[in-house]
Amino acid sequence: MSMLSKVFGTRSQREVKRIMPLVNKIESLRPDMQKLTDDELRGKTREFKKRLEEGATLDDILPEAFAVVREGAKRVLGMEHFQVQLIGGIILHQGRIAEMKTGEGKTLVATLPSYLNALEGKGVHVVTVNDYLAKRDAEEMGRVHEFLGLTVGVVLNDMKPEERRAAYNCDITYVTNNELGFDYLRDNMVIYKEQLVQRDLHYCIIDEVDSILIDEARTPLIISGQSGKSTKLYEVCDILAQQLERGEASHEMTKMAAIMGEEVIETGDFVVNEKDKIVNLTEQGVKKVEKFFNIENLADPENLEIQHNIILALRAHNLMHRDQDYVVKDDEVMIVDEFTGRIMPGRRYSDGLHQAIEAKEHVKVKRESKTLATITFQNFFNKYDKKGGMTGTALTEEKEFRDIYAMDVVEIPTNKPVQRKDLDDAVYMTKKEKFNAVVQSVKEAYEKKQPVLVGTITIETSELISRMLKREGIPHNVLNAKFHELEAEIVAQAGQAGAVTIATNMAGRGTDIKLDDVARAAGGLKIIGTERHESRRIDNQLRGRSGRQGDPGESRFYISLEDDLMRLFGSERLMKVFTSLGVAENEQIEHKMLSNAIEKAQEKIEFNNLVSVRIFLIMTR
């Protein structure tokens, strides 16, 4: 923190201070609202609408409207908005991003600005990351709005056009970003006005805003029709790809290396650059492809399709990993979201990569599609008159939010001080040592009835930890993309005394873990990360599952020098230093230098992800 921030406070602290008079005004109205009967409280909605018709603004009625929602939530849900939640609601209404830590009740916060803005009669969209959350929030939080006389709808994946139209015509609609985008595209393809399902894009509140507007910002949604192109070439190239031998390059060809005239010596038929996720054929590999297809020159324009498809096949086998990047379910390749661990139905890799993976996995290779309509999330959400967002981790991307969406980020203080202890990373030489340490840590917590959430990046790792815990006789639940339907049930039990839950990043967002008294006394929820994620925000989300509302808890990440992040992006100098220390087997190392190196590695890979493989959402017309 700079000296100026210490003296004058951070920008967020100054913004919160500026809002406090408004919050105090809302607080002062509590006694008046408590005196009202249910009918009188509902009557406030009609009163507000009339005042707006007579020329009042939303800002004019905000204090009283927020006080009404607060009292309504208390009567219907038994939940009364904390002061910090009122602050968050004001930030959302202003078209800004409220950064609130996990467990601070962001879902309840959204009831305040959604009610206020719905009074204009133009519709409000509350955007969630999946159907489960949209349905849950509409059923739970929607009770408050309905109690106050507003209509509430929810849009789900399997709904028919008439059901969608009815939902969008409600005052407040809960919906996922995917359904919103596809409905927008479909509306732009209809012939008659009566076929439209959406109204104008007036105001939306985006939950997990960093995931939708940053991680998936440039993901195009596509309405497509089937192409007549054959899929046979994908299958043929897959056969050839399995016959080619992976080699190594003597070094990376940097700009400086090219200037100095350095020659890169390559072995095998192809080389893989895991950092940049690129596969290149060697001279030897080119000759083998030419011989296989009986062509003279692979580089000739008429052979570009063959060249493209063999590279795709090699990428599918060497860079795209089953149960990590995707799963095979019901004879179909389904992408796993790298940030949430959730399966993304309908989403496919672009440029033929998905077909190459289908050939690799010996499932039916679907034909490529021709685009009929497309839009990115970035362009779509910029069409709203006003938008607000909520998340626990957005401050690191504030510049991008400002530049692209004209939205700033305000960090909202917690209702109670955070009691969670975030321990230094535990670093080991090998993965074997690391996983043994993880299991030992789980065992120690289990013996004293402390609940544990073990966070993993891949399905493979979650299943490995599960097998190791079974050998130790420790009962546990596993949550990953294979069992995502059980998410709510599994996560609901994660805070119980003695509970052990293994989860991919799915448990990091949109779910709430509550402790029982025994678990609280045992030290609260213990978070164990088995590997650093490529994105620092995802690590912070995992940490944030513990320590909600002043609960005790702790978190620690277990790292090995064999982890992909360290292997590909870690400092070579650091590796040499670590080795020279003569670290004994199973010895744990903690050092600030190591933690700094890990963060630098994450920064590198975050940058590389900007140019990583593109995926797109596809809906066949």
Residue, then its C-alpha position, 0 to 999 in steps of 0.5 A: m500500500s502506498m503512502l498516499s493510500k495509508v493517509f487518504g485510504t484506497r479509492s474503494q475506501r473513499e468511494v464507500k465513504r462517499i456512499m455512507p450517507l445514503v446507506n445511513k438514510i436507508e438505515s433510518l427508514r427501518p422503523d417506518m418499514q417495520k410498522l407497515t403491514d404486508d399489504e402496505l409494504r406491497g403498496k409501496t411498489r405501486e407508489f414508487k411506479k406512480r412517482l416515477e411516472e410523475g417525474a421522479t428518478l430512480d436515485d430519488i426513490l432509492p433509499e426508500a425502495f432499498a428499505v422496502v426490499r430489506e424489510g421484505a427479505k426479512r419477512v419472506l426469507g428471514m434475511e435482513h441485508f447487512q450494511v455492507q450489502l446495502i453498499g454493494g446494492i448501491i454500487l450495482h445500481q450505479g452500473r459498477i462492479a461490487e467486489m465482495k468476498t465469498g460468503e458475503g451474500k452477493t445473491l441477496v445484494a442483487t435483490l436491491p438494485s433489481y427491484l429498484n430498476a424493475l420499477e421502470g417496467k423495462g425489465v431487469h436481467v440477473v445473469t448467472v453462470n449456469d442453469y442451476l444457479a438461475k433456477r435456485d436464485a429465481e425460486e429463492m430470491g424471487r420470493v422477495h420480489e413476488f411478495l412486493g408485487l413484481t413478476v419473476g421469470v427464469v430462462l432455462n436451456d430446455m425451454k420453448p420459445e413461448e416459455r422464454r418470451a413469458a420469462y423475458n416479459c417478467d419484471i425480473t428475469y434470471v438467466t445464464n449468459n449463454e441463454l441470453g446470447f443465443d436468444y439475442l441471436r435467434d431474435n435477430m434471425v426471425i421474420y416476424k415481430e411476434q416471434l421475438v422472445q426478448r425485450d430491449l436490453h435495459y439493465c442487467i446484473i452479472d454474477e461472477v462478472d469477471s468470469i463472463l466479461i473477462d474470461e469468456a469476453r471474446t468467446p463467440l456465440i454462433i448460430s449455425g447450419q450444417s456444412g456439407k464437408s466430409t469428416k473422413l479426413y479427420e479420421v484419416c489424419d488421426i490414424l497418421a498422427q498416432q504413427l508420428e514420433r514426437g521429438e524435441a527442439s534444441h531451443e526456442m526460436t526467439k526473435m533474438a535467436a533469429i537475428m543471430g542466425e541460430e539454428v534450431i535442431e529438431t528431432g522426431d516427426f513433430v515438436v510440441n511447444e506446451k507454453d504456447k500450445i503449438v505443434n509443428l511438423t519437422e522436416q522428417g515429419v513433413k516427408k512422412v505426411e507427403k508419403f502417407f497422402n502420396i503428395e509431392n509438396l505439403a506446402d502447395p496451396e491445394n494441400l493446405e487442408i491436409q496440413h491443417n488437419i494433421i496439425l489438428a490431429l497432433r494437437a488433439h493427441n498432445l495438447m488436449h487431455r481427456d478428463q482435464d480439457y474435456v470429458v467423453k459422455d454419452d458418446e460425445v466430447m464435452i468441454v470442461d470449463e478451465f475456470t469452473g470445472r463445469i461441463m459446457p454443453g453445446r460448446r465446441y472448439s473452433d477450426g476443426l479441433h473439436q472434430a479432431i478430438e472426436a476422431k481421437e476418442h472414436v466417437k461420431v465426428k460431427r460435420e463442421s458448421k457454417t455460421l448464420a449469426t454470431i456475437t461475442f459476450q463482450n459485444f453483447f453485454n455492451k448493448y445494455d443501457k446499464k449493467g452492474g456486476m458482482t464477484g469476489t475477484a475483479l480488482t486485478e482486472e479493473k483496467e480492462f473493465r474500465d477500458i472495455y466496459a466503462m465500469d469501475v470496481v469498488e471493493i466492499p468491506t466484509n460484514k465481519p473481519v476475515q478470520r481465515k489463515d492463508l498459509d504459505d505454499a508448501v513446495y515439494m520436489t515431486k508430485k508423489e511427495k506433494f500428494n502424500a503430504v496432501v493426504q497426510s494433511v487431510k488425515e490430520a484434519y479428519e481425525k480432529k473433525q475439521p472439514v476439508l475441501v481439497g481443490t484440484i485442477t483436473i479430474e485425474t488429480s481428484e480421482l487420484i486423491s480419492r484413491m489415496l484417501k480410500r486406502e487410508g480409510i477416510p470417507h469423502n465426496v468427489l465433485n468434478a465434471k463427471f458428477h456435476e449434477l450432484e454439485a448442490e448436494i455435495v457442497a451442502q455437506a462440505g462444512q459439516a464436522g469431519a467432512v472431506t470433499i474433493a472438488t475441481n474448480m466447480a466448488g469455487r463459484g456460486t455455491d455456499i458452504k456453512l459450518d456446523d458448531v463442531a466444525r467451527a470449534a475444530g478450526g473451520l473449513k480447511i482449504i487444500g489446493t493441490e496445484r496452483h491454477e493458471s489464473r490467480r483469481i481461481d486460486n483466490q476463489l478456492r481460498g474464499r470458500s473458507g472464512r465466510q462471515g467471520d468463520p474460522g478457517e485456513s488455506r494452503f496450496y501444495i506445489s511440486l516442481e513437476d507441476d505444469l505451471m512450474r515445469l513450463f513457466g517457473s524460473e530455471r534458476l529457481m529450480k537449480v537453487f532448489t536442487s542445490l539445497g540438497v532437499a531430502e525426500n518428502e521435505q517441505i520447503e516454504h520460502k518467500m522467493l518460492s511464492n514470488a516465483i509461483e506468482k510470476a509463473q501465473e502472470k506468464i501463463e495468464f498472458n499466454n492465455l490471451v492467445s490460447v486456443r479459442i472455443f465457441l458456443i454453437m447452436t445448430r439451427 
